[in-house]
Amino acid sequence: MLSAVPPSTLARTLRRAEEALSKTLEKYSPSRISWPSPSHQVELAKLVEALEPLLKPH
């Protein structure tokens, strides 16, 4: 757990927030949601782990 929030609660909350943001920006043409590629996500995760070793997955 991170900050006393169970992982399932955090995942559910983030999913709902992403859905709300996507729906809100759906018809706003200047907006665009893009996610990093899987390989870039791995690199970002390595950077986070280097700074916060306790966040490393078990």
C-alpha positions, 0 to 999 in steps of 0.5 A: 500500500502507498499512503494507506490506499489499497492498490485496488482502490487506487486503480479504480479511482485512477481508471474512473478519473481517466474515463472522466477526463477522456469523456470531458475532452472528447469533443475539444479538438485542441486536446489529445490524450496520449500514453507513452509506449510500453518501452518508454513506460519501462524507462520511466518506471526505472527512473522512478525506481531509482528515486524511490526504491520502495516503489519497486514491484515485488 
